[in-house]
């Protein structure tokens, strides 16, 4: 609430969030207040704020769906900043989606480069553990990840005492998210189809004896029967697209009494493809 002031002379302006001005001959100070939730939803002056809030909520939901499918690996690989970094990537995807601002579709295909290369842990970057780029070959039914030709010198991040490593491949399949005007939130275009993941892990591989050939094959999940799309979708909700997001991880360890003992250092996981 504005109130009279008399200690700042004729100063007019803002200091520490408090604005000083003259009204009807009186010196007034007023602390800026953020718009209320009701104002954001109903006042045309805050239309841009509402649009941004909508898309941030959608980006958060899409990022959460990705994290849910990464769940088996999060405790091992992620850092404390990963959730925020992933949501930021998803918000960039939303800005490139189809539709009007505030209701644009969210799909990793919108801006795949925003997601490709993101690390689960900023300190443990995948490229600093393994200097080898696998060959990817897509088919109608899946994707091949080929490590043939990889050599021990490609394992540049080998920690002290490590004599083995594992490779992990994870494919996440997600439906597109669009704005549902009836419930005023973003939801999957195919709500009856749960996100899916397919993951494969190699047996422990001796650093000094990498086998040939070394490759993964990850099948694409078959489409399931799903419920109709949202009851009142936004104009962006046509041509629903599923997205496959491919992650690759490495974990070093040592063999002890015939068991693989994972090491705390040298682990990394990165998004390597969107298709």
N, C-alpha and C positions, 0 to 999 in steps of 0.2 A: 504494500500500500504506500502511496506517495505521502510524504510528510514535509512540513516546512523546515528549512535549515537556515542558519545565519552565520556559520563559522568559516565559510569558504569564500567570502567576498563575492565577486562577480564571476567566479569560475563557472563555465558551462562545458559539460562533457561527461565522460565516463571514467571512473576510477574503480578498479576491483569489482566490476559488475554493477556498480551503482551510478546512475545517471543524474546529473545536476542540471537544473534548468529553471527558468522563470515562468510562472503562470499567474496571470492577473496581478502582477506586481509583487508576488511572493516568490522567494527562493524555495525550490522544491527538490527533494531527492527521491529517487524511485529505483528500487531493485528490480531488475528484469526477472520475469517469471516465465518458465517454459509453458507452451500451450498445453491445455488439458487434453485428455483423451477424447472428450466430446468435441472440442474445437478441431482436433486433427481429423476426426471422422466427418464433421459436418460443415466446417468453415472452408469455403473455396480458397481462402488465402493460404491454407495449409495443404492444398492438394498434392504438392510435390513431396511434402513430408509423409503424407499417407501412402503415396506410391512407393517411396523408398522403404517405408516400414513393411508394406506388403511383400516386397521382393526380398527384403532381409529375412522376413519370416519364412518365405519359401526356400531361400538359400540355406537357412538353418535346418529346415526339414530335410532337404536333399543331402546336406552334409551329414546329418544324423543317420540317414539311411546307409550312406557309405560306411560310416564308422561302425554301424551295427554289423555289417558284413565283414569288417576288418577285426571284429572283436577278439577272435582267437589270438591275434598277434599284437594287439595294442599294448598290453602290459609289458611285453618283451621289447617292442621296437619304438613306441612313440615317446615324444617329449611333451612337456606341459604346454607348449605353444601350438601343438598340432591341430587341436580342435578349432582354434581361431583362424589358423592359416587355411585350413580346409574350407571353413565357412566363407572366408574372403574369396577363395577361388570360385566357390559356387555362386557368390554374388556377382562376380564378373560374368559368369555364364548367363545369369538371369538378365543382365543388361544387354546381352546379345540375342535374347530369345525373341520368338515371334509374338506379336500382339501389341497392345498398347501399354505404355508405362504403368507399372503397378500390377499388371496382369500378364506379363510376358512369360512364356513357357521356360522351364528350367530343364536343361538336358546337357550332359557333358559334351555332346556334339556341337553345342552352340559355340564353344570356345575351348576345344580340346587342349590347346597349348597352355591354358591356365592350370590344368590339372597334371599334364604330363611333366614329369620331373619333380613333383612335390615329394619331399622326404617325410617319412614318419618322424624322424629325429634329425634336427638341423645339424647337430654335432657329428652324427654318424651318417655321412653322405654315402650313398651306394657307390658312386663313381670313385670314391676314395678307398673303397674296400676291394672293388673288382674293376679292373681296367679292361673290360671285355664286353662288347655289345653283341648279344645273341641275335641270331637271324630269326625273324618272325615270318611265318607263312600262314596266311588265313585260308580256310576252306569254308564251304557252306555249313559245315557241321562243327567246326572248332578251329583251334589255332595251334600251330607247332612252334615251339621255342627251342632253337637249336644252339647248343653250346659247343658243337664239334670244333676242335682245334684250340680250345682253351688250354693254356699252359700254366704251370705253377707261377711263372713270373707275372702273370696277369693278376694274381692275388696280392695286390699291393698293400692291402691293409691288414695283413696277417699279424695278429697279436703275438706277443711273447708266449711261449709254451703251447701255442696252437699247432696241432698236427692233422686236424681234420676240419671239414666244413660241410654245411648243408646248404642247398639251394631251395628256395620256396617260391612257388608260383601260385598266384591267387587271381581268379577272374570273378569280378562282381558284375551281375546283370541287374540293371535298374530300369523301371519304367520312367517315362517322362512325367514331370510334375507340372500341373497347370492350376490356374486360379479358378476356384469354384465360387461363383457369385452367391449361391444360396447359403453357404456357410462362411463366406468371407475368409477363406484361407486356401493355401496351396495343398493339393492332394495328388496322389499318383493317378495318372490317366487310366491305368488298369488296377483298380483297388483290390480286385480279387486275386491278383498275382503278387505273391510276396517276392521281395528281392531275393536273389539267389547268389550263391558263390560256389565255385569249384576250386579246390586247392590241392596242390600236390607238393610233397616234400621228398627230396632225394634221401636215400640212406646216407649215413656219414661217408664222405669221400676223403681219401688220403690226399693231403696237399701235394705230396711227392709222386702220386700215381693217379692222375685224373683219367678216367676211362674214356674210351671212344667206342661208339658215339655216345654223346650225352645230350639228351633232348627230352622235352616235355610234350605231351599232347593234351590239351584241355578242351573238352567238348563244350559246345554252347548248349545251355539248357533248352529243352523243347518247350514251345509255347503251351501254356495250360489254358483251359477254359476259364474265362474271367467274367466278372459282372460288367454291366454296361458302364460307360464312363459317367462322370459326375452328372447329377440331376440337372444342374444348371451351369454348364461349363462356360468359360470365357471364350471369345472368338479364337483364341490361340489353340484350343483343344482339339483340332483336327489333325489327322495324320500322326497318330501317336507313334513315337519311336522308342524302342528299347535301346539301351546303351550297354556295352560291355567294357569294363574298365580293368586293365591288366596291371597287376602289381608283381614286383620281383624282389625277393629278399635273400640275404645271405647271413649265415650265422656260423661263427668259428667255434671250435671246441677242441678238446683233447680227449684221447682215448685212455680210459683208466679201467683196468680189470674188465676189458671188453665192452665197456659202456662209453657212450658219447656224453661228455660233460661240457655243457655250453658255457662259454666265457661271457663275461659282462661286456667286454669291449669287442669292437670289430663287427657288431651286428648292424644291419641296415636294411631298410625296405623303401622302395620307390615306385611310383606309378610310371610305367614305361609305355603304355599305349591306351588309346580309346578307339573303339571300333563298333 
